[in-house]
């Protein structure tokens, strides 16, 4: 999958937060939230991947080692506010 440079920045920040919190912060929580019925399934298939399975390659390519779902929730909102403040 290829992503926009801003999305890549959010993913990189999320990985750093996850690393610094020993995985307490994890944007791949979406799969678990679906299992708990906190997010709709909508026919999605999900795996047991974690933030460690997100590979940030150059040129915006972002493959996953294992299937996973991402919940950008709070981190994307903070990123959007940061971008708005810049303008």
LOGUKE-515543 format. One line per 4 residues: their letters; for each residue z, y, x of N, C-alpha, C. Coordinates in Angstrom, 1 decimal, padded with zeros to 4 digits. Layout:
! LOGUKE-515543
A = Z/Y/X/Z/Y/X/Z/Y/X  ...
//
This chain:
! LOGUKE-515543
XXXX = 000.0/-001.2/000.8/000.0/000.0/000.0/000.0/001.2/000.9  -000.7/002.3/000.5/-000.7/003.5/001.2/000.0/004.6/000.4  000.8/005.4/001.0/001.5/006.4/000.3/001.3/007.8/000.9  001.6/008.8/000.1/001.5/010.2/000.6/002.5/010.5/001.6
XXXX = 002.3/011.4/002.5/003.2/011.7/003.6/004.6/012.1/003.1  004.7/012.7/001.9/006.0/013.1/001.4/006.8/011.8/001.0  006.0/010.9/000.4/006.7/009.6/000.0/007.1/008.9/001.2  006.4/008.9/002.2/006.8/008.3/003.5/008.0/008.9/004.0
XXXX = 008.1/010.2/004.0/009.4/010.9/004.4/010.6/010.5/003.6  010.4/010.3/002.3/011.5/009.9/001.4/011.9/008.5/001.8  010.9/007.6/002.0/011.2/006.2/002.4/011.9/006.2/003.8  011.5/007.0/004.7/012.2/007.0/006.0/013.6/007.5/005.9
XXXX = 013.8/008.5/005.1/015.2/009.0/004.9/016.0/008.0/004.2  015.5/007.3/003.2/016.2/006.2/002.5/016.6/005.1/003.5  015.7/004.7/004.4/016.0/003.7/005.4/017.2/004.2/006.3  017.1/005.4/006.7/018.2/006.0/007.6/019.5/006.0/006.8
XXXX = 019.5/006.4/005.5/020.8/006.4/004.8/021.3/004.9/004.6  020.4/004.0/004.4/020.8/002.6/004.2/021.4/002.1/005.5  020.7/002.4/006.6/021.2/001.9/007.9/022.6/002.5/008.2  022.7/003.8/008.0/024.0/004.5/008.2/025.1/004.1/007.3
XXXX = 024.8/003.6/006.2/025.9/003.1/005.2/026.0/001.6/005.2  025.4/000.9/006.1/025.4/-000.5/006.1/024.9/-001.1/004.8  023.9/-000.5/004.2/023.2/-001.0/003.0/023.9/-000.6/001.7  025.0/000.2/001.8/025.6/000.6/000.5/024.6/001.5/-000.3
XXXX = 023.9/002.4/000.4/022.8/003.1/-000.2/021.6/002.3/000.0  020.9/001.9/-001.1/019.7/001.0/-000.9/018.8/001.3/-002.1  017.6/001.9/-001.8/016.6/002.2/-002.8/016.0/001.0/-003.4  016.2/-000.2/-002.8/015.7/-001.4/-003.4/016.6/-002.0/-004.4
XXXX = 017.5/-001.3/-004.9/018.5/-001.7/-006.0/017.8/-002.0/-007.3  016.6/-001.5/-007.5/015.9/-001.6/-008.8/015.8/-003.0/-009.3  015.5/-004.0/-008.4/015.4/-005.4/-008.8/016.7/-005.8/-009.5  017.8/-005.5/-008.8/019.2/-005.8/-009.4/019.4/-005.1/-010.7
XXXX = 019.0/-003.8/-010.8/019.2/-003.1/-012.0/018.4/-003.7/-013.2  017.2/-004.3/-012.9/016.5/-005.0/-013.9/017.3/-006.2/-014.3  017.8/-007.0/-013.4/018.6/-008.2/-013.7/019.8/-007.9/-014.6  020.4/-006.7/-014.3/021.6/-006.3/-015.1/021.2/-005.6/-016.4
XXXX = 019.9/-005.6/-016.7/019.4/-004.9/-017.9/019.7/-003.4/-017.9  019.8/-002.8/-016.8/020.0/-001.4/-016.7/018.6/-000.6/-016.5  017.6/-001.4/-016.2/016.2/-000.9/-016.1/015.4/-001.8/-016.9  014.3/-001.3/-017.6/013.4/-002.2/-018.3/012.6/-003.1/-017.4
XXXX = 012.4/-004.3/-017.9/011.6/-005.3/-017.1/010.1/-004.9/-017.2  009.6/-004.6/-018.3/008.2/-004.2/-018.5/007.2/-005.2/-017.8  007.5/-006.5/-017.8/006.6/-007.4/-017.2/006.6/-007.5/-015.7  007.5/-006.7/-015.1/007.5/-006.6/-013.6/008.1/-007.9/-013.0
XXXX = 007.5/-008.3/-011.9/008.0/-009.4/-011.1/008.8/-008.7/-009.9  009.9/-009.2/-009.6/010.6/-008.6/-008.5/011.2/-009.7/-007.6  011.4/-009.3/-006.4/012.0/-010.3/-005.4/013.3/-009.9/-005.0  013.7/-010.4/-003.9/015.0/-010.2/-003.4/015.0/-009.4/-002.1
XXXX = 013.9/-008.6/-001.9/013.8/-007.8/-000.7/014.8/-006.7/-000.6  015.0/-006.1/000.5/015.9/-005.0/000.7/015.3/-003.9/001.5  016.0/-002.9/001.8/015.5/-001.7/002.5/015.0/-002.2/003.9  015.5/-003.3/004.4/015.0/-003.8/005.7/013.6/-004.3/005.6
XXXX = 013.1/-004.6/004.4/011.8/-005.2/004.3/010.7/-004.2/004.1  011.0/-002.9/004.1/010.1/-001.8/004.0/009.6/-001.5/005.5  008.3/-001.6/005.7/007.8/-001.3/007.0/007.0/000.0/006.9  007.4/001.0/007.7/006.7/002.3/007.7/005.7/002.3/008.9
XXXX = 004.4/002.0/008.6/003.4/002.0/009.6/002.7/003.4/009.6  001.9/003.6/010.7/001.3/004.9/010.8/000.2/005.0/009.7  -000.3/006.3/009.5/-001.4/006.6/008.6/-001.0/006.3/007.1  000.3/006.2/006.8/000.8/006.1/005.5/000.8/004.7/004.9
XXXX = 000.5/003.7/005.7/000.6/002.4/005.2/002.0/001.9/005.2  002.4/001.3/004.0/003.8/000.8/003.8/003.8/-000.6/003.2  003.7/-001.6/004.0/003.8/-003.0/003.5/005.3/-003.4/003.4  005.5/-004.4/002.6/006.8/-005.0/002.4/006.8/-006.4/003.0
XXXX = 007.9/-006.8/003.7/008.0/-008.2/004.2/008.2/-009.2/003.1  008.9/-008.7/002.1/009.2/-009.6/000.9/009.0/-008.7/-000.4  008.8/-009.3/-001.5/008.6/-008.6/-002.7/009.9/-007.8/-003.1  009.8/-006.6/-003.6/010.9/-005.8/-003.9/010.5/-004.7/-004.9
XXXX = 011.5/-004.1/-005.5/011.3/-002.9/-006.4/012.1/-001.8/-005.8  011.5/-000.6/-005.9/012.2/000.6/-005.4/012.6/001.5/-006.5  013.8/002.1/-006.4/014.3/003.1/-007.3/014.5/004.4/-006.5  013.6/005.3/-006.7/013.7/006.6/-005.9/014.7/007.5/-006.5
XXXX = 015.1/007.3/-007.8/016.2/008.0/-008.4/016.7/009.3/-007.8  017.9/009.3/-007.3/018.5/010.4/-006.7/017.9/011.0/-005.4  017.4/010.1/-004.6/016.8/010.6/-003.3/015.5/011.4/-003.5  014.7/011.0/-004.5/013.5/011.8/-004.8/013.8/013.1/-005.4
XXXX = 014.8/013.2/-006.2/015.2/014.5/-006.8/015.7/015.4/-005.8  016.5/014.9/-004.8/017.0/015.8/-003.7/015.8/016.3/-002.9  014.9/015.4/-002.6/013.7/015.8/-001.9/012.9/016.8/-002.6  012.7/016.7/-003.9/012.0/017.7/-004.7/012.7/019.0/-004.6
XXXX = 014.0/019.1/-004.7/014.7/020.3/-004.6/014.6/020.9/-003.3  014.6/020.1/-002.2/014.4/020.6/-000.8/013.0/021.3/-000.7  012.0/020.6/-001.3/010.6/021.2/-001.2/010.5/022.5/-002.0  011.2/022.5/-003.1/011.1/023.8/-004.0/011.8/024.9/-003.2
XXX = 012.9/024.7/-002.5/013.6/025.7/-001.8/012.7/026.2/-000.6  011.9/025.4/-000.1/011.0/025.8/001.0/010.0/026.8/000.6  009.6/026.7/-000.7/008.5/027.6/-001.2/009.2/028.9/-001.7
//
